[in-house]
C-alpha cells in the first residue's frame, strides 16, 4: 500500500471582504423595505416581530456566510438588524462606509 496525500483547494473558503459585507447589508436593507410593502399587501402590519418572522422568506434563507462555510452570530445579528429596521420603516437602512 502506498500513502497518498489529499490536497484540497482553499480558494473557495475565503471570507467576505468589508466591501462585500457593506454591499450585502445594503441588499438586506433593500429587501427589508420591499418586505414592508409586501406585508402591507398581505394585510399584515410590518412590526419588528412580523418582519423577523419573514426574514428568511425575503432574504433567501437569511444571512450569507461571512466565514468559510458559516455565518458568525455577530454577522447574522447585523444582517438581520438591517433587514428588520428597513422592513419596519419601509425604507432601506444604509450602511456607513
Phi and psi in degrees as GROMACS dihedral restraints (atoms count N, CA, C in turn):
[ dihedral_restraints ]
;  ai    aj    ak    al  type     phi  dphi    fc
    3     4     5     6     1  -110.9    20    10
    4     5     6     7     1   147.1    20    10
    6     7     8     9     1   -81.4    20    10
    7     8     9    10     1   137.4    20    10
    9    10    11    12     1  -113.1    20    10
   10    11    12    13     1   161.7    20    10
   12    13    14    15     1  -117.9    20    10
   13    14    15    16     1   130.7    20    10
   15    16    17    18     1  -101.0    20    10
   16    17    18    19     1   121.4    20    10
   18    19    20    21     1  -115.7    20    10
   19    20    21    22     1   123.7    20    10
   21    22    23    24     1  -111.5    20    10
   22    23    24    25     1   137.7    20    10
   24    25    26    27     1   -69.7    20    10
   25    26    27    28     1   140.6    20    10
   27    28    29    30     1  -108.6    20    10
   28    29    30    31     1     1.4    20    10
   30    31    32    33     1   -65.1    20    10
   31    32    33    34     1   -27.4    20    10
   33    34    35    36     1   -84.4    20    10
   34    35    36    37     1     0.8    20    10
   36    37    38    39     1  -104.5    20    10
   37    38    39    40     1    25.7    20    10
   39    40    41    42     1   -81.3    20    10
   40    41    42    43     1   153.9    20    10
   42    43    44    45     1   -84.5    20    10
   43    44    45    46     1   162.2    20    10
   45    46    47    48     1   -71.7    20    10
   46    47    48    49     1   140.3    20    10
   48    49    50    51     1   -77.1    20    10
   49    50    51    52     1   166.1    20    10
   51    52    53    54     1   -60.6    20    10
   52    53    54    55     1   -39.3    20    10
   54    55    56    57     1   -62.1    20    10
   55    56    57    58     1   -40.5    20    10
   57    58    59    60     1   -66.2    20    10
   58    59    60    61     1   -37.8    20    10
   60    61    62    63     1   -66.0    20    10
   61    62    63    64     1   -42.5    20    10
   63    64    65    66     1   -60.9    20    10
   64    65    66    67     1   -44.3    20    10
   66    67    68    69     1   -63.3    20    10
   67    68    69    70     1   -40.5    20    10
   69    70    71    72     1   -68.3    20    10
   70    71    72    73     1   -35.9    20    10
   72    73    74    75     1   -66.9    20    10
   73    74    75    76     1   -39.1    20    10
   75    76    77    78     1   -61.4    20    10
   76    77    78    79     1   -43.3    20    10
   78    79    80    81     1   -64.3    20    10
   79    80    81    82     1   -40.4    20    10
   81    82    83    84     1   -62.5    20    10
   82    83    84    85     1   -39.3    20    10
   84    85    86    87     1   -64.2    20    10
   85    86    87    88     1   -42.7    20    10
   87    88    89    90     1   -63.9    20    10
   88    89    90    91     1   -42.5    20    10
   90    91    92    93     1   -67.3    20    10
   91    92    93    94     1   -34.9    20    10
   93    94    95    96     1   -63.4    20    10
   94    95    96    97     1   -43.4    20    10
   96    97    98    99     1   -64.5    20    10
   97    98    99   100     1   -39.2    20    10
   99   100   101   102     1   -64.4    20    10
  100   101   102   103     1   -38.6    20    10
  102   103   104   105     1   -63.6    20    10
  103   104   105   106     1   -35.1    20    10
  105   106   107   108     1   -52.2    20    10
  106   107   108   109     1   -51.4    20    10
  108   109   110   111     1   -74.7    20    10
  109   110   111   112     1   -32.1    20    10
  111   112   113   114     1   -65.5    20    10
  112   113   114   115     1   -40.8    20    10
  114   115   116   117     1   -65.7    20    10
  115   116   117   118     1   -41.5    20    10
  117   118   119   120     1   -60.2    20    10
  118   119   120   121     1   -39.2    20    10
  120   121   122   123     1   -65.1    20    10
  121   122   123   124     1   -24.6    20    10
  123   124   125   126     1   -92.7    20    10
  124   125   126   127     1    11.4    20    10
  126   127   128   129     1    61.8    20    10
  127   128   129   130     1    35.8    20    10
  129   130   131   132     1  -117.4    20    10
  130   131   132   133     1   137.4    20    10
  132   133   134   135     1   -77.3    20    10
  133   134   135   136     1   133.2    20    10
  135   136   137   138     1   -79.6    20    10
  136   137   138   139     1    68.3    20    10
  138   139   140   141     1   -79.7    20    10
  139   140   141   142     1   164.5    20    10
  141   142   143   144     1   -54.8    20    10
  142   143   144   145     1   -42.4    20    10
  144   145   146   147     1   -65.5    20    10
  145   146   147   148     1   -43.9    20    10
  147   148   149   150     1   -64.1    20    10
  148   149   150   151     1   -41.6    20    10
  150   151   152   153     1   -64.8    20    10
  151   152   153   154     1   -43.9    20    10
  153   154   155   156     1   -63.4    20    10
  154   155   156   157     1   -39.2    20    10
  156   157   158   159     1   -63.9    20    10
  157   158   159   160     1   -24.5    20    10
  159   160   161   162     1  -104.1    20    10
  160   161   162   163     1     6.9    20    10
  162   163   164   165     1   -54.6    20    10
  163   164   165   166     1   -52.8    20    10
  165   166   167   168     1   -64.1    20    10
  166   167   168   169     1   -35.9    20    10
  168   169   170   171     1   -61.1    20    10
  169   170   171   172     1   -43.0    20    10
  171   172   173   174     1   -93.5    20    10
  172   173   174   175     1   -10.2    20    10
  174   175   176   177     1  -114.7    20    10
  175   176   177   178     1    19.7    20    10
  177   178   179   180     1    57.0    20    10
  178   179   180   181     1    42.4    20    10
  180   181   182   183     1   105.2    20    10
  181   182   183   184     1    -0.1    20    10
  183   184   185   186     1   108.0    20    10
  184   185   186   187     1  -158.9    20    10
  186   187   188   189     1   -68.8    20    10
  187   188   189   190     1   135.8    20    10
  189   190   191   192     1   -73.7    20    10
  190   191   192   193     1   158.7    20    10
  192   193   194   195     1   -59.9    20    10
  193   194   195   196     1   135.0    20    10
  195   196   197   198     1  -107.0    20    10
  196   197   198   199     1    -9.7    20    10
  198   199   200   201     1  -121.0    20    10
  199   200   201   202     1   164.9    20    10
  201   202   203   204     1   -55.5    20    10
  202   203   204   205     1   120.2    20    10
  204   205   206   207     1    70.7    20    10
  205   206   207   208     1     2.9    20    10
  207   208   209   210     1  -157.0    20    10
  208   209   210   211     1   170.3    20    10
  210   211   212   213     1  -116.7    20    10
  211   212   213   214     1   132.7    20    10
  213   214   215   216     1   -74.5    20    10
  214   215   216   217     1   153.3    20    10
  216   217   218   219     1   -56.6    20    10
  217   218   219   220     1   -39.7    20    10
  219   220   221   222     1   -63.1    20    10
  220   221   222   223     1   -41.2    20    10
  222   223   224   225     1   -67.6    20    10
  223   224   225   226     1   -42.9    20    10
  225   226   227   228     1   -59.8    20    10
  226   227   228   229     1   -43.4    20    10
  228   229   230   231     1   -65.0    20    10
  229   230   231   232     1   -44.1    20    10
  231   232   233   234     1   -64.4    20    10
  232   233   234   235     1   -47.5    20    10
  234   235   236   237     1   -60.8    20    10
  235   236   237   238     1   -46.6    20    10
  237   238   239   240     1   -64.1    20    10
  238   239   240   241     1   -36.4    20    10
  240   241   242   243     1   -62.7    20    10
  241   242   243   244     1   -42.0    20    10
  243   244   245   246     1   -63.3    20    10
  244   245   246   247     1   -41.7    20    10
  246   247   248   249     1   -64.2    20    10
  247   248   249   250     1   -51.4    20    10
  249   250   251   252     1   -64.6    20    10
  250   251   252   253     1   -45.1    20    10
  252   253   254   255     1   -57.3    20    10
  253   254   255   256     1   -42.8    20    10
  255   256   257   258     1   -71.2    20    10
  256   257   258   259     1   -36.8    20    10
  258   259   260   261     1   -64.5    20    10
  259   260   261   262     1   -43.7    20    10
  261   262   263   264     1   -67.4    20    10
  262   263   264   265     1   -43.6    20    10
  264   265   266   267     1   -77.6    20    10
  265   266   267   268     1   -29.0    20    10
  267   268   269   270     1    84.1    20    10
  268   269   270   271     1     8.5    20    10
  270   271   272   273     1  -142.2    20    10
  271   272   273   274     1   146.7    20    10
  273   274   275   276     1   -64.1    20    10
  274   275   276   277     1   135.4    20    10
  276   277   278   279     1   -80.0    20    10
  277   278   279   280     1   128.5    20    10
  279   280   281   282     1  -105.2    20    10
  280   281   282   283     1   128.6    20    10
  282   283   284   285     1   -70.2    20    10
  283   284   285   286     1   146.5    20    10
  285   286   287   288     1   -76.3    20    10
  286   287   288   289     1   143.9    20    10
